[in-house]
Amino acid sequence: MSKHASRWPSAVLFTLMAALAAAIPARAAVPGVTPTTVTIGQSSALSGPAAKLGAEMRDGALAYFDYVNSKGGVNGRKIVLKSLDDGYEPDRAAANTKQLIDKDNVFALFGYVGTPTSNAALPLVAKENLPFFAPLTGAQSLRAPFQPNVFNIRAGYVREMEKIVENLEGMGMKQVAVFYQDDAYGQAGLDAVQMALKKHRLTVMGTVTIERNSVNVAAAVTKMRAMNPPAIIIVTPYAASAAFIQAMRKDATSLPYFWNISFVGSQSLAEALGKGAPGVMISQVMPSPWNDKLALIREYKKLYMVKPGRQPGFVSLEGFIAAKAFVEGLENAGNNLTRASFNKGVESMGHFDLGGFVLKFSPSNHNASDYVELTVIRNDGTFMY
């Protein structure tokens, strides 16, 4: 220490130290948490061929968050959801995740939509040690090996494919073809199909791919028709699925059975297919959004349909359920909210009944549901269970 510094009055030193402390960002504070708010971040498709999936996931969650905020929030904190558009592209999702963490300083990541986009966020999730809650994907990459910050509220694609293959086996099928998206989502679906088929001693007679965010199905249809499969399992979102099914059915002399998994966006697919929708089959990981016997559905419809023009749907219901589970985790974490206390709060849920739909979290299990049901689109565009 210099002889000059030692002669400064203590009052001056105190003032200088206080000013220096004020100038340093408060990084020790819990990111995204203030006495009155908790800010969480979402990257999802709000534009492009998968835009309805992102919008419905976000809007379903906001319906419940807005309700909770109107009641004063959780432990006096209102929930702020920052949603960024990634167009269902992993590079944009990675950039959005970095922005949400570095610039928006979010507490947690919530409701990402898609396998490639969720996978793009995982390295930053691990690096920053923050919760990654309720991604809209059933990929194994989000389930195994166990990841302490990842919490899934939906059944995985393996479970969905097992249900579909069980149905196909019951119909006497021995072989199926697969039309899938040429990326992490499509590969996750194909892997799940192959696991399920092997278990039931069925085989894949052939596969055809399409690029992500493309609806150019002409080449895929030509290849698929040459195989003449009795059934086709489709692993693409609604726009590509609709284009493929329509093209396969046009001027066809024989028609295969078409199966989609839940990520397709069921209502969007039915709307896109129009008169060609009846008979298309879809596995679902959420209960029927029209089953008013469930208290959960009555609550969801009451809060979600406050805004004019909204209709019940599987994806918005999933967003709503994700929000309810997230709020439960916040409540269990207590007033002294940290990322660690939130994780423990979610793990302490145990058997959490949301009103006819049950989630089960524990310290060793972050995959809260294995619920899968099979549906068929009716002539009027509704869904038969």
Residue pairs with C-beta under 8 A, 6 or more apart in sequence:
30 107
30 337
30 338
30 339
31 101
31 105
31 106
31 107
31 130
31 339
32 38
32 39
32 40
32 104
32 105
32 106
32 107
32 108
33 39
33 77
33 107
33 337
33 338
34 77
35 76
35 77
36 73
36 76
36 77
36 78
37 73
37 77
37 78
37 79
37 80
38 73
38 74
38 77
38 78
38 79
38 80
38 107
38 330
38 337
39 80
39 81
39 82
39 104
39 105
39 106
39 107
40 79
40 80
40 81
40 82
40 106
40 107
40 108
40 109
40 110
40 133
40 326
41 81
41 82
41 83
41 84
41 96
41 97
41 100
41 101
41 104
41 106
41 108
41 109
41 110
42 58
42 61
42 81
42 82
42 83
42 84
42 109
42 110
42 111
42 112
43 83
43 84
43 85
43 86
43 92
43 93
43 96
43 97
43 100
43 109
43 112
43 117
43 121
44 53
44 54
44 57
44 58
44 83
44 84
44 85
44 86
44 111
44 112
44 113
44 114
44 117
44 136
45 51
45 53
45 54
45 85
45 86
45 87
45 88
45 113
45 114
45 117
46 54
46 55
46 58
46 83
46 85
46 87
47 85
47 87
48 87
48 88
48 89
48 213
49 88
49 213
49 214
49 215
49 237
49 238
49 239
49 240
50 88
50 113
50 114
50 213
50 237
50 238
50 239
50 265
52 238
52 265
52 268
52 315
53 88
53 113
53 114
53 136
53 237
53 238
53 263
53 265
53 268
53 315
54 83
54 85
54 88
54 113
56 265
56 313
56 315
56 316
56 319
57 111
57 113
57 136
57 315
57 316
57 318
57 319
57 322
58 81
58 83
58 111
58 319
59 304
59 310
59 316
59 319
60 300
60 304
60 315
60 316
60 317
60 318
60 319
60 320
60 321
60 322
60 323
61 81
61 110
61 111
61 319
61 320
61 322
61 323
61 326
62 81
62 319
62 323
63 300
63 303
63 304
63 306
63 316
63 319
63 320
63 323
64 303
64 320
64 323
64 324
64 327
65 79
65 81
65 323
65 327
66 303
67 303
68 74
68 78
68 79
68 323
68 327
69 78
69 79
72 78
73 79
74 327
74 330
74 331
75 330
75 331
75 334
75 335
75 337
76 335
77 330
77 337
79 326
79 327
79 330
81 110
82 100
82 104
82 106
84 96
84 99
84 100
85 92
85 96
86 92
86 93
86 96
86 117
87 213
88 113
88 114
88 116
88 117
88 212
88 213
88 237
89 116
89 117
89 212
89 213
90 116
90 117
90 119
90 120
90 183
90 184
91 120
92 117
93 112
93 114
93 116
93 117
93 118
93 120
93 121
94 120
94 121
94 124
97 109
97 120
97 121
97 124
97 125
98 124
100 106
100 109
101 124
101 128
101 130
106 130
107 130
107 131
107 337
107 339
107 342
108 130
108 131
108 132
108 133
108 326
108 339
108 342
109 121
109 125
109 130
109 131
109 132
109 133
110 133
110 134
110 322
110 326
111 133
111 134
111 135
111 136
111 319
111 322
112 118
112 121
112 132
112 135
112 136
112 137
113 135
113 136
113 137
114 136
114 137
114 185
114 263
115 137
115 139
115 141
115 142
115 183
115 184
115 185
115 188
116 183
116 184
116 185
116 212
118 132
118 135
118 137
118 139
118 141
118 142
119 139
119 141
119 142
119 184
121 132
122 132
122 141
122 142
122 147
122 150
125 132
125 147
125 149
125 150
126 147
126 149
129 149
129 339
130 149
130 339
131 149
131 151
131 339
131 342
131 343
131 346
132 147
132 149
132 150
132 151
133 151
133 322
133 325
133 326
133 329
133 346
134 151
134 152
134 153
134 154
134 318
134 322
134 325
134 326
135 142
135 150
135 152
136 154
136 263
136 315
136 318
137 185
137 188
137 263
138 154
138 155
138 156
138 157
138 158
138 159
138 160
138 188
138 192
138 261
138 262
138 263
138 285
139 156
139 157
139 184
139 185
139 188
140 156
140 157
140 158
140 188
140 191
140 192
141 184
141 188
142 150
142 152
143 150
143 152
143 156
143 367
146 364
146 366
147 366
148 343
148 366
149 343
150 366
151 325
151 329
151 346
151 361
151 366
151 368
152 366
152 367
152 368
152 369
153 318
153 321
153 322
153 325
153 359
153 368
153 369
154 262
154 285
154 286
154 318
154 369
155 285
155 367
155 369
155 370
155 371
155 372
156 192
156 367
156 370
157 188
157 189
157 192
157 261
158 192
158 195
158 196
159 370
159 372
160 192
160 261
160 262
160 283
160 285
160 372
161 189
161 192
161 193
161 195
161 196
161 233
161 261
161 283
162 196
162 199
162 372
163 283
163 372
163 373
163 374
164 196
164 233
164 259
164 261
164 281
164 283
164 374
165 176
165 193
165 196
165 197
165 199
165 200
165 202
166 200
167 281
167 374
168 176
168 202
168 231
168 257
168 259
169 200
169 202
171 231
171 257
173 202
173 230
173 231
174 202
174 203
175 202
175 203
175 204
175 205
175 229
175 230
176 193
176 197
176 202
176 204
176 205
176 229
176 230
176 231
176 232
176 233
177 204
177 205
177 206
177 207
177 208
177 224
177 227
177 229
177 231
177 232
177 233
177 256
178 189
178 190
178 193
178 204
178 206
178 207
178 208
178 232
178 233
178 234
178 235
179 207
179 208
179 209
179 210
179 220
179 224
179 232
179 233
179 234
179 235
179 236
179 244
180 186
180 187
180 189
180 190
180 207
180 208
180 209
180 210
180 234
180 235
180 236
181 189
181 209
181 210
181 211
181 212
181 235
181 236
181 237
181 240
182 209
182 210
182 211
182 212
183 211
183 212
185 212
185 235
185 263
186 209
186 235
186 236
188 235
189 233
189 235
189 261
190 207
190 235
193 204
193 233
193 235
194 204
197 203
197 204
205 227
205 229
206 223
206 224
206 227
206 229
208 220
208 223
208 224
209 220
210 216
210 217
210 220
210 236
210 240
210 244
214 240
215 239
215 240
215 243
217 240
217 243
217 244
217 247
218 247
220 244
221 244
221 247
221 248
224 232
224 248
225 248
225 252
228 254
229 256
230 256
230 257
231 256
231 257
231 258
231 259
232 248
232 256
232 257
232 258
232 259
233 259
233 260
233 261
234 241
234 244
234 245
234 258
234 259
234 260
234 261
234 264
235 261
236 244
236 264
237 263
237 264
237 265
238 264
238 265
238 268
238 269
238 272
239 268
239 272
241 260
241 264
241 269
241 272
242 269
242 272
242 273
245 258
245 273
245 276
245 280
246 273
246 276
248 255
248 256
248 258
249 255
249 276
257 279
257 281
258 279
258 280
258 281
259 281
259 282
259 283
260 266
260 269
260 280
260 281
260 282
260 283
261 282
261 283
262 282
262 283
262 284
262 285
262 286
262 314
264 282
265 315
266 282
266 284
266 313
266 314
266 315
266 375
266 377
266 383
267 311
267 313
267 314
267 315
269 277
269 280
269 282
269 377
270 277
270 280
270 377
270 381
270 383
271 381
273 280
273 377
277 377
277 381
278 377
278 378
278 379
279 376
279 377
280 376
280 377
281 374
281 375
281 376
281 377
282 374
282 375
282 376
282 377
282 383
283 372
283 373
283 374
283 375
284 314
284 372
284 373
284 374
284 375
284 383
285 318
285 369
285 371
285 372
286 314
286 317
286 318
286 321
286 357
286 371
287 294
287 296
287 297
287 317
287 356
287 357
287 371
287 373
288 297
288 383
288 385
289 297
289 300
289 301
289 312
289 313
289 314
289 316
289 317
290 297
290 312
290 382
291 297
291 356
292 298
292 301
293 356
294 355
294 356
294 357
295 355
295 356
296 321
296 354
296 355
296 356
296 357
297 312
297 317
297 355
297 356
298 355
299 355
300 312
300 317
300 320
301 312
303 320
304 310
304 312
304 316
304 317
304 320
305 311
305 312
310 316
321 354
321 357
321 359
324 354
325 346
325 349
325 352
325 354
325 359
325 368
328 345
328 346
328 349
328 352
329 342
329 345
329 346
329 349
330 337
330 342
330 345
331 345
332 344
332 345
332 346
332 348
332 349
333 341
333 342
333 344
333 345
334 341
334 345
346 361
346 366
347 361
347 362
347 363
347 366
348 361
349 359
349 360
349 361
349 368
350 360
350 361
350 362
351 358
351 360
352 358
352 359
352 360
352 361
352 368
357 369
357 371
358 369
359 368
359 369
360 368
360 369
361 368
373 385
374 385
375 383
375 384
375 385
376 383
376 384
377 383
377 384
378 384
